[in-house]
Amino acid sequence: MAKKILVGMNKEEIQQYVEYLEQPGYRGRQIADWIYKKSVLDFSEMKNISALFAKQLDETSRIHAGKIIDIAKSKDGTNKYLIGFDDGNAIEAVLLPYSDRISVCISTQVGCGVKCRFCATGINGFRRNLTAAEIIDEVLLLQHESGRRISHVVYMGMGEPLFNYENVLDSIYKLNNELEISMRRITVSTVGIIPRIKMLAKENIPITLAISLHAPNDDLRKRLIPIADKYPLDELIESCKLYVKQTGRRITFEYLLIKDVNDSISAAHELGKLLRGIMANVNIIPYNKVEGLPFSKPETKKIDMFKGILESVGLTVTQRMEKGQSVSAACGQLRLRNKFGGK
């Protein structure tokens, strides 16, 4: 019989499980605290649990859904982790330490079916959705590695989060309730799956929605993001306005700046016109080189010019801090290096 995985269960569910094992219910609350607050890897680390009960737990259950099988460490402290699961699949998660916070970028699918032209994740296609437990486990495993509490979570790793809507939403609620991570410190990124954006708006939870825009018009966007053919830009922008109206939350538009592709002065003006008047931030992301793909990062002068044009029309613009360059922190590259691209 397969062992029961405890990560992904809430306090009440863990309590019910230990009662099934004929242990007092309060032991479940203790175990939940060890898992979610202290990020232990083994039952033997639970100091207020008897050795006999720890053995019983070890025989019938396990804490984690996955395990770290490779690490790529950057000079700036950004670490990328390859996390493997029982079925032989693997995903990536990135630990991003800052002076005032610890952030993680996590995956929601094994591979990705969106197949953005500039991304390593989609090179070998989509395998499966991650369960809510597997998503939560990414945060816990990296929290154990860092030795510090994770404060910010970004659903911007491998996969399209809104194509795994139910598990992503379940994991958000449990990260908030069990790990006590504020929803205001959780960001969900999407290429713009309009029906799911509308569903998420109805949830009315105070997360940040990030739209992977990357182009100011339909023609260019479809070339970069083939699935954009199903979701026209004007309809996407209208769904974003609806999201802002229903939630009162500011949206982030992510714009990956690629040399000689979407970084022209005319593209900046077109983007400014498209987004003017929306309660939003624009996050400029200089392209992170992916081996085997014909794209590169623009010169600094071009990046500054692009940003300046957007600011000149009243948009709030940030430029993502470039971390993890020495470990190729863009999604999918560590997985490809380890030959998890296909069986």
C-alpha positions in Angstrom: 0.0 0.0 0.0 1.3 3.4 -0.9 2.2 5.7 2.0 0.0 8.7 2.7 1.5 12.0 1.8 1.0 14.6 4.6 2.0 17.7 2.7 -1.1 19.3 1.2 -3.3 18.2 4.1 -4.6 20.9 6.4 -4.4 20.8 10.2 -7.9 19.2 10.5 -7.1 16.5 7.9 -3.8 15.6 9.6 -5.7 15.5 12.9 -8.2 13.1 11.5 -5.4 11.0 10.1 -3.6 10.6 13.4 -6.9 9.8 15.1 -7.3 7.0 12.5 -3.9 5.8 13.7 -5.4 5.8 17.2 -3.4 8.7 18.5 -4.8 11.8 20.2 -6.0 14.5 17.9 -3.7 17.2 19.3 -0.8 15.2 17.8 -2.1 16.1 14.4 -1.8 19.8 15.2 1.8 19.2 16.4 2.7 17.4 13.2 1.1 20.1 11.1 3.3 22.7 12.9 6.5 20.7 12.3 5.6 20.3 8.6 4.4 23.8 7.8 6.2 26.0 10.3 9.5 24.2 10.7 9.7 22.4 7.3 11.1 19.1 8.6 12.1 16.4 6.2 11.7 13.4 8.5 9.4 12.3 11.3 12.5 11.7 13.6 13.0 15.5 13.6 9.7 16.1 15.4 11.0 16.4 18.9 7.7 16.3 20.8 6.6 13.1 19.1 7.6 9.8 20.7 10.0 7.5 18.9 7.4 4.8 18.7 4.8 7.2 17.1 7.4 8.5 14.7 8.1 4.9 13.6 4.4 4.3 13.1 4.1 7.5 11.0 7.2 6.4 9.0 5.6 3.0 8.2 2.3 4.4 7.1 3.0 7.9 5.7 5.6 10.3 4.4 5.9 14.0 4.7 6.9 15.2 1.3 5.5 14.5 -2.2 8.9 15.2 -3.9 12.6 15.4 -3.2 15.4 17.7 -4.4 17.6 15.8 -6.9 19.8 18.6 -8.2 20.8 22.2 -7.3 22.4 24.9 -9.4 23.8 27.7 -7.2 24.4 31.3 -8.4 27.0 33.7 -7.2 24.3 36.1 -6.1 22.6 33.6 -3.8 19.9 32.6 -6.2 19.5 28.8 -6.2 17.6 26.7 -8.7 16.3 23.3 -7.6 15.2 20.3 -9.6 12.5 18.4 -7.7 11.7 14.9 -8.6 8.5 12.9 -8.1 7.7 9.2 -7.8 6.5 8.9 -11.4 10.0 9.9 -12.7 8.9 13.5 -13.7 10.8 16.6 -12.4 10.1 20.3 -12.2 12.1 23.4 -11.2 11.7 25.9 -8.4 13.9 28.9 -7.7 14.9 30.4 -4.3 15.4 34.1 -4.5 16.9 35.6 -1.3 16.8 39.4 -0.8 17.9 41.5 2.2 14.3 42.0 3.4 12.5 38.8 2.2 12.8 35.3 0.8 10.9 34.7 -2.4 10.3 31.5 -4.3 9.3 31.0 -8.0 7.4 27.7 -8.3 6.0 25.5 -11.0 2.5 24.3 -11.6 2.9 21.8 -14.3 5.4 19.2 -15.5 6.4 20.8 -18.8 4.1 23.3 -20.6 1.7 23.1 -23.5 1.7 26.9 -24.2 5.1 26.6 -26.1 6.1 30.2 -26.0 8.9 30.6 -28.6 11.4 32.1 -26.1 11.0 29.6 -23.3 12.9 26.4 -22.5 10.0 24.8 -20.6 7.8 24.1 -23.6 10.6 22.5 -25.7 9.5 19.0 -24.8 5.8 19.7 -24.3 3.3 19.1 -21.5 3.3 16.0 -19.2 0.8 16.6 -16.4 -0.5 19.0 -13.9 1.0 19.2 -10.4 -1.2 18.4 -7.5 -1.8 21.0 -4.8 0.4 18.9 -2.5 3.3 18.9 -5.0 3.0 22.7 -5.5 3.0 23.3 -1.7 5.9 20.9 -1.4 8.1 23.1 -3.6 7.7 25.9 -1.1 8.4 23.7 1.9 11.5 22.0 0.4 13.0 25.4 -0.5 12.1 26.8 2.9 14.0 23.9 4.5 17.0 24.6 2.2 17.0 28.3 3.0 16.7 28.0 6.7 14.4 31.1 6.6 10.6 31.5 6.4 9.4 32.0 2.8 7.6 35.3 2.6 6.7 35.7 -1.1 5.6 33.1 -3.6 5.4 33.6 -7.4 3.6 31.1 -9.6 5.8 31.8 -12.6 7.8 28.7 -13.0 7.1 25.8 -15.4 3.6 25.6 -16.8 0.6 27.8 -17.2 -1.0 28.2 -13.7 -4.5 28.9 -15.0 -4.6 25.6 -16.9 -4.2 23.9 -13.5 -6.7 26.2 -11.9 -8.2 24.0 -9.1 -4.9 22.8 -7.8 -3.3 26.2 -8.0 -6.2 27.8 -6.1 -6.2 25.0 -3.5 -2.5 25.5 -3.0 -2.9 29.3 -2.6 -5.5 28.9 0.2 -3.3 26.3 2.0 -0.1 28.4 1.7 -2.2 31.2 3.3 -3.9 29.1 6.0 -1.2 26.6 6.9 2.1 28.4 6.1 0.6 31.8 7.0 1.9 33.5 3.8 -0.1 36.6 3.1 -2.1 36.4 -0.1 -0.9 39.9 -0.9 2.6 38.3 -1.2 1.5 35.7 -3.7 1.6 36.4 -7.4 0.1 34.2 -10.1 1.3 34.6 -13.7 -0.6 33.7 -16.8 -0.2 34.2 -20.6 -3.8 35.4 -20.6 -6.3 32.5 -20.3 -9.4 34.8 -20.4 -12.1 32.5 -19.0 -9.9 31.6 -16.1 -9.0 35.2 -15.4 -12.7 35.9 -15.1 -13.1 32.9 -12.7 -10.2 34.2 -10.6 -11.7 37.6 -10.4 -14.9 36.1 -8.9 -12.7 34.5 -6.1 -11.9 38.1 -5.1 -8.7 37.1 -3.2 -6.0 39.8 -2.7 -3.3 38.1 -4.7 -1.4 39.8 -7.5 -2.3 38.8 -11.1 0.6 39.0 -13.6 -0.1 38.9 -17.3 2.7 37.7 -19.5 2.1 40.2 -22.3 5.4 40.4 -24.2 4.0 42.2 -27.2 1.9 45.3 -27.9 -0.2 43.9 -30.8 -1.8 40.6 -31.8 0.5 39.8 -34.8 3.7 39.9 -32.7 2.1 38.3 -29.7 0.9 35.3 -31.7 4.4 34.8 -33.1 5.9 34.8 -29.6 3.0 33.0 -27.8 1.1 30.7 -30.3 -1.8 30.1 -27.9 -2.5 33.9 -28.0 -4.4 33.1 -31.2 -7.3 31.9 -29.0 -7.2 35.0 -26.8 -7.2 38.2 -28.8 -5.4 41.1 -27.1 -8.4 43.4 -27.0 -10.4 40.8 -25.2 -7.5 40.1 -22.8 -7.2 43.7 -21.9 -11.0 43.9 -21.3 -10.7 40.9 -18.9 -7.9 42.6 -17.1 -10.0 45.7 -16.6 -12.8 43.5 -15.3 -10.4 41.8 -12.9 -9.2 45.2 -11.5 -12.9 46.4 -11.2 -14.0 43.3 -9.3 -11.0 42.9 -7.0 -9.6 46.4 -6.6 -6.2 44.9 -7.1 -3.5 46.4 -9.4 -2.4 44.1 -12.2 1.2 43.5 -13.3 1.9 43.3 -17.0 5.2 41.3 -17.6 7.1 42.3 -20.7 10.0 40.2 -21.7 12.3 42.5 -23.7 14.0 40.7 -26.5 16.6 42.2 -28.8 15.3 43.2 -32.3 12.0 41.4 -31.6 9.8 43.6 -29.3 12.1 46.3 -28.1 11.6 49.0 -30.7 10.6 52.6 -30.0 7.4 52.0 -32.0 6.6 48.9 -29.8 7.1 51.0 -26.7 4.7 53.7 -27.9 2.2 51.1 -28.9 2.4 49.3 -25.6 2.0 52.7 -23.7 -1.2 53.4 -25.7 -2.5 49.8 -25.0 -2.1 50.0 -21.2 -2.7 53.7 -20.6 -5.5 54.2 -18.0 -5.4 50.6 -16.5 -4.5 50.3 -12.8 -1.4 48.4 -13.4 2.4 48.1 -13.2 4.6 47.2 -16.1 7.5 44.9 -15.3 10.3 45.0 -17.9 12.3 41.8 -18.0 15.5 41.7 -20.0 15.7 38.4 -21.8 17.6 35.6 -20.1 19.5 33.7 -22.8 18.3 30.1 -23.4 20.7 27.8 -25.1 19.5 26.7 -28.5 17.0 29.6 -28.9 17.8 32.5 -31.2 17.0 35.3 -28.8 19.1 37.7 -26.8 19.0 40.6 -24.4 18.9 44.2 -25.7 21.6 46.7 -24.9 21.1 48.6 -21.6 20.6 51.8 -23.6 17.7 50.3 -25.5 16.1 48.9 -22.2 16.3 52.4 -20.6 14.8 54.0 -23.7 11.9 51.6 -23.7 11.2 52.1 -20.1 11.4 55.8 -20.4 8.8 55.9 -23.2 6.3 53.9 -21.0 6.9 56.2 -18.1 6.3 59.3 -20.2 2.7 58.3 -20.7 2.1 57.8 -17.0 2.7 54.1 -16.6 4.4 52.7 -13.4 7.3 50.7 -14.7 9.8 48.5 -12.9 12.7 46.5 -14.2 13.1 43.0 -12.8 16.4 42.6 -10.9 18.6 40.2 -12.8 19.3 37.4 -10.5 20.5 33.8 -11.1 22.3 34.6 -14.4 25.1 32.1 -13.6 22.7 29.3 -13.2 20.4 30.1 -16.2 17.5 30.8 -13.9 15.0 31.0 -16.8 12.4 28.1 -16.5 13.2 24.7 -17.8 16.9 24.8 -18.3 18.0 22.7 -15.4 15.4 20.1 -16.3 16.7 19.9 -19.8 20.3 19.7 -18.6 19.3 16.6 -16.5 17.5 15.0 -19.5 14.0 15.2 -17.9 12.7 16.6 -21.2 11.3 13.3 -22.3 11.2 9.6 -21.6 
